[in-house]
């Protein structure tokens, strides 16, 4: 596989991962905003805290993987830009003498 194709493939997988993470984070925020935790009023405070902790844990995990995916996208883009820069002829090879 060519180097450019490989970086584009990595970038596409990372963008897809970021999209999935954004969907999960949006669902997390909507669940919190709408107060849709699966809690019965008959349950105690311990059960409520466990449900809130589980919900926030899922949101934290999705946020972590979102940051990871965006980092992979940034690395792929920087590698692509570096490859374009290295493929260009330098100023000295064009015959431009600035001195």
C-alpha positions in Angstrom: 0.0 0.0 0.0 1.3 3.4 -0.9 2.3 5.7 1.9 -0.3 8.4 1.0 -3.1 5.8 0.7 -2.1 4.3 4.1 -2.3 7.7 5.8 -5.7 8.4 4.2 -7.0 5.1 5.4 -5.8 5.8 8.9 -7.4 9.3 8.8 -10.7 7.8 7.6 -10.8 5.2 10.4 -10.0 8.0 12.9 -12.7 10.2 11.5 -15.2 7.4 11.7 -14.1 6.8 15.3 -14.6 10.4 16.1 -18.1 10.4 14.6 -19.0 7.4 16.7 -17.6 9.1 19.9 -19.5 12.3 19.1 -22.7 10.2 18.8 -22.1 8.5 22.2 -21.2 11.8 23.9 -24.4 13.5 22.4 -26.5 10.6 23.8 -24.8 11.0 27.2 -25.5 14.7 27.3 -29.1 14.2 26.2 -29.6 11.5 28.9 -28.3 13.8 31.6 -30.3 16.9 30.3 -33.5 14.9 30.0 -32.9 13.2 33.4 -33.4 9.8 31.8 -31.4 7.7 34.3 -33.1 4.4 34.8 -33.8 4.9 38.5 -36.9 4.1 40.5 -37.9 6.4 43.4 -38.0 3.3 45.6 -34.3 2.7 45.2 -31.9 4.2 47.7 -29.3 6.9 47.3 -26.6 4.2 46.8 -28.3 2.9 43.7 -28.7 6.5 42.3 -25.0 7.2 42.8 -24.1 4.0 41.1 -26.3 4.8 38.1 -24.9 8.4 37.8 -21.3 7.1 38.1 -21.9 4.5 35.4 -23.4 7.1 33.1 -20.6 9.6 33.7 -18.1 6.7 33.2 -19.5 6.0 29.8 -19.3 9.7 28.9 -15.7 9.9 30.1 -14.7 6.9 28.1 -16.4 8.3 24.9 -14.6 11.6 25.5 -11.2 9.9 25.9 -11.7 8.0 22.6 -12.8 11.2 20.9 -9.6 12.9 21.9 -7.6 9.8 20.8 -9.4 9.7 17.4 -8.8 13.4 16.8 -5.1 13.0 17.7 -4.8 10.2 15.1 -6.5 12.5 12.5 -4.0 15.3 13.3 -1.1 12.9 13.0 -2.3 11.6 9.6 -2.8 15.2 8.3 0.6 16.3 9.5 2.3 13.3 7.9 0.4 14.0 4.7 1.5 17.7 4.7 5.1 16.7 5.5 5.1 14.3 2.6 3.8 17.1 0.3 6.5 19.5 1.6 9.3 17.0 1.1 8.1 16.2 -2.5 8.5 19.9 -3.5 11.8 21.0 -4.8 13.7 23.3 -2.4 14.5 26.9 -3.3 18.2 26.1 -3.9 17.3 23.5 -6.5 15.2 26.0 -8.4 18.1 28.2 -9.0 17.0 31.0 -6.6 20.0 32.4 -4.9 18.9 34.9 -2.2 22.5 35.8 -1.2 
